[in-house]
Amino acid sequence: MKLFALSLVLTALTASAGVAASGDPSEGAKKAALCGACHSPNGISINPLWPNLAGQKAAYLSKQIKMFRDGERIEPTMQPFVVNLTDEEIEDLAAHFANLTPCP
């Protein structure tokens, strides 16, 4: 019974991981210019107050951007940049930054 439960959990995690990484990195790269103003074009911020985006997990980035957009996470400097993004655009941006080389 425990093996069956573990199998169900692993199946669910695998399925959800595939859904979370559904963005198109090349489309995200086209939309990332505004992000680069603060987070830099390579996703590694020069300001210690702004997070590095390069190499972050796509699911994490997507969730955070959606939270900013939907007002669940408040940051006045982020809101104007994300308020009009569609879910697809967010997934694309997340995939783009997830594919960049993280800070060493």
C-alpha positions in Angstrom: 0.0 0.0 0.0 2.8 2.4 0.8 4.5 1.7 -2.5 1.2 2.4 -4.3 0.8 5.8 -2.5 4.4 6.7 -3.3 3.8 5.9 -6.9 0.8 8.2 -7.0 2.8 11.0 -5.4 5.6 10.6 -7.9 3.2 10.5 -10.8 1.5 13.7 -9.6 4.8 15.5 -9.1 6.0 14.5 -12.6 2.7 15.6 -14.2 2.7 18.9 -12.5 6.4 19.6 -13.3 5.6 19.2 -17.0 2.7 21.6 -16.8 4.7 24.3 -15.0 7.5 24.3 -17.6 5.2 25.0 -20.6 6.6 28.3 -21.7 8.6 29.0 -24.8 12.0 30.5 -23.9 12.5 32.1 -27.4 9.2 34.0 -27.1 10.1 34.9 -23.5 13.4 36.4 -24.7 11.5 38.7 -27.0 9.4 40.0 -24.1 12.3 40.3 -21.5 13.7 43.7 -22.5 11.7 45.5 -19.9 12.7 43.0 -17.2 16.3 43.6 -18.2 16.2 47.2 -17.1 16.3 46.0 -13.4 17.2 42.4 -13.6 19.7 42.9 -16.5 19.5 41.2 -19.9 21.4 38.1 -18.6 19.0 37.9 -15.6 21.7 38.7 -13.0 20.9 41.9 -11.3 23.5 44.5 -10.5 21.4 45.9 -7.7 21.4 43.7 -4.5 17.8 44.7 -3.8 16.5 43.1 -7.0 16.7 39.3 -7.4 18.6 37.4 -10.0 16.2 35.6 -12.3 18.8 33.6 -14.3 18.5 29.9 -13.6 15.5 30.1 -11.3 12.9 27.4 -11.7 10.3 28.3 -14.3 7.5 27.3 -12.0 8.7 29.5 -9.2 9.2 32.5 -11.6 5.8 32.0 -13.1 4.1 31.8 -9.7 5.8 35.0 -8.5 5.0 37.0 -11.6 1.4 35.9 -11.5 1.2 36.9 -7.8 2.6 40.4 -8.7 0.1 40.7 -11.6 -2.9 39.6 -9.5 -2.1 41.7 -6.5 -1.4 38.8 -4.2 2.2 40.0 -3.8 2.6 43.7 -3.6 5.7 45.5 -5.0 4.9 48.9 -6.5 7.8 48.7 -8.9 6.8 45.4 -10.3 3.1 45.8 -10.7 3.1 48.2 -13.7 5.4 45.8 -15.7 3.3 42.7 -15.1 -0.3 43.9 -14.8 -1.1 43.3 -18.4 0.8 40.0 -19.0 -1.2 37.0 -20.1 -0.6 33.6 -18.5 1.1 32.5 -21.7 3.5 35.5 -21.7 4.3 34.8 -18.1 5.1 31.2 -18.8 7.3 32.3 -21.8 9.2 34.8 -19.6 9.7 32.2 -16.8 11.0 29.7 -19.4 13.4 32.3 -20.8 14.9 33.2 -17.4 15.0 29.6 -16.2 17.2 28.8 -19.2 19.8 31.5 -18.5 23.0 30.6 -16.7 22.7 31.4 -13.0 25.0 33.6 -11.0 28.1 31.6 -10.0 
